[in-house]
Structures are given as C-alpha cells and as structure tokens.
Amino acid sequence: MEDDPTPLRLNALETLDRVAERIDRAAPDE
C-alpha cells in the first residue's frame, strides 16, 4: 500500500456522489 492522497480523494468523491444521489432522491420531482 502506498501513502498517497489519491485513495482519500476518491473516497471523498464517492461519498459526495452518494450524498448527491440521496439528495436527488429526497428532493421533490419537479
């Protein structure tokens, strides 16, 4: 395993993507 910030970046991006999906689902369909 390498000590790179890349994995953390990808993890954060994935988390944001999941949160966005949740918000999209919770948001009213207009």
C-alpha positions as CSV (number, residue, x, y, z in Angstrom):
1,M,0.0,0.0,0.0
2,E,1.3,3.4,-0.9
3,D,0.9,6.5,1.2
4,D,-1.0,8.5,-1.4
5,P,-3.8,11.1,-1.0
6,T,-5.4,9.7,-4.1
7,P,-7.4,7.0,-2.3
8,L,-8.7,9.5,0.1
9,R,-9.7,11.8,-2.7
10,L,-11.6,9.0,-4.5
11,N,-13.3,8.0,-1.2
12,A,-14.4,11.6,-0.7
13,L,-15.7,11.9,-4.2
14,E,-17.6,8.6,-3.9
15,T,-19.1,9.8,-0.6
16,L,-20.2,13.1,-2.2
17,D,-21.7,11.2,-5.1
18,R,-23.7,9.0,-2.8
19,V,-24.9,12.0,-0.8
20,A,-25.9,13.8,-4.0
21,E,-27.8,10.7,-5.0
22,R,-29.6,10.7,-1.7
23,I,-30.5,14.4,-2.0
24,D,-31.7,13.8,-5.6
25,R,-34.0,11.0,-4.3
26,A,-35.2,13.1,-1.4
27,A,-35.7,16.2,-3.5
28,P,-39.2,16.6,-5.0
29,D,-39.6,15.7,-8.6
30,E,-40.2,18.9,-10.5
